[in-house]
């Protein structure tokens, strides 16, 4: 037989023992040393930060050197049809990053470089090269794009002092002009357009070729048409083409006016525009193919 006092004392001792074991377990869980976690070392942490910073600047310098070599060494000696190599080779150069670190960095830094370092360095090299390449191939460091249409193109008929524009839009590369029963578009027929460039469109060589049926003719531009007829163009007797006076929206754009001929009969006229420019480092080209369709109005 156990009296009540002895039983209560035994129960209290058991609870105390259990509580102490639980407290010890919580203490073990909170202890980094007991779980194998290294204690924070400020000196080692500073060295790691310096190593990462040095790695970043090394990768940036490497990407800059690769970008300059691409622009001023590889690019002038590569044709446009093989331009893919200009990006493949510099991006493939990232496989040299670990070896460059081993050659340049002190041994005290190399112990901090892991696979994660090479992964981050590869991304840094890729995006740095792409940004620098975009900068170096555009003005003022380069020019690899030929001039393009400033706004649009239009066909105008100069008939007895009246400058008439077509009724149809030229956005799809085709103009359909409906004429009366005689089937002839009267007057001098002019092709009007402007060129815009990121450097200077005045240096572009533009060749316009008109093809009707089996006949092809190369036509030169009239250098004085726009300056002599700017007021007439602004006050042209338009039908539906309200954008015609805005073909040259900027003063730096180069204006072109080509007299295609006079009194065009009904039919299809093919217009080919070839643009050539001495860029840097390549010769830039661009071509446009337009169509003028003259349709006789039905009764």
Number of C-alpha atoms within 10 A of each C-alpha: 3 6 7 8 8 9 11 11 10 11 11 11 12 12 11 12 12 12 12 12 12 12 12 12 11 11 12 13 12 11 11 12 11 11 10 8 9 9 8 8 8 9 8 11 11 11 14 18 13 14 19 18 11 14 23 17 11 19 23 16 14 19 25 17 13 20 26 16 14 22 19 15 11 16 20 13 12 16 13 14 7 9 12 11 14 18 14 10 13 19 19 11 15 21 11 11 18 17 10 13 19 13 10 11 14 11 11 10 18 17 10 15 16 10 9 9 14 17 10 13 20 21 13 16 24 17 13 18 24 16 11 16 20 11 14 18 18 15 12 11 12 18 21 19 20 23 27 19 17 19 18 19 24 23 23 22 23 15 15 9 9 16 20 21 25 19 16 16 18 18 12 8 14 19 22 16 18 19 17 12 11 11 18 18 21 16 19 17 22 22 18 21 22 23 26 22 19 15 17 15 19 15 14 20 13 19 15 20 16 18 15 13 9 5 7 13 12 13 15 15 17 13 12 11 16 16 9 10 13 12 11 15 20 13 12 18 14 19 11 12 16 14 14 24 18 16 20 23 12 14 8 15 23 20 25 21 20 18 18 21 14 16 14 18 16 19 14 17 20 16 23 17 15 16 19 17 22 16 17 18 18 18 15 18 19 14 14 13 13 18 18 20 17 20 19 18 13 9 5
